[in-house]
Amino acid sequence: MSKNLTLALTLLALVAAVPLLSACHTTAGAGQDISATGQAIDKAAKKATP
């Protein structure tokens, strides 16, 4: 039972990750997306600082 549960959870995690990774098409693209998000947050924080 435990082996089946582990397999099912692993497959579920892989299926859940596909939409996240397919938007970028590559690992490098994912890094660029994360970097762009971080820069946008940084810019907004600097704008909001008095």
For each residue, the residues with C-beta under 8 A, 3 or more apart:
1: 4 5
2: 5 6
3: 6 7
4: 1 7 8
5: 1 2 8 9
6: 2 3 9 10
7: 3 4 10 11
8: 4 5 11 12
9: 5 6 12 13
10: 6 7 13 14
11: 7 8 14 15
12: 8 9 15 16
13: 9 10 16 17
14: 10 11 17 18
15: 11 12 18
16: 12 13 19 20
17: 13 14 20 21
18: 14 15 21 22
19: 16 22 23
20: 16 17 23 30
21: 17 18 24 25 27 30
22: 18 19 25
23: 19 20 33
24: 21 27 29 30 32 33
25: 21 22 29
26: 29 30
27: 21 24 30 31
28: 31 32
29: 24 25 26 32 33
30: 20 21 24 26 27 33 34
31: 27 28 34 35
32: 24 28 29 35 36
33: 23 24 29 30 36 37
34: 30 31 37 38
35: 31 32 38 39
36: 32 33 39 40
37: 33 34 40 41
38: 34 35 41 42
39: 35 36 42 43
40: 36 37 43 44
41: 37 38 44 45
42: 38 39 45 46
43: 39 40 46 47
44: 40 41 47 48
45: 41 42 48 49
46: 42 43 49
47: 43 44
48: 44 45
49: 45 46
50:
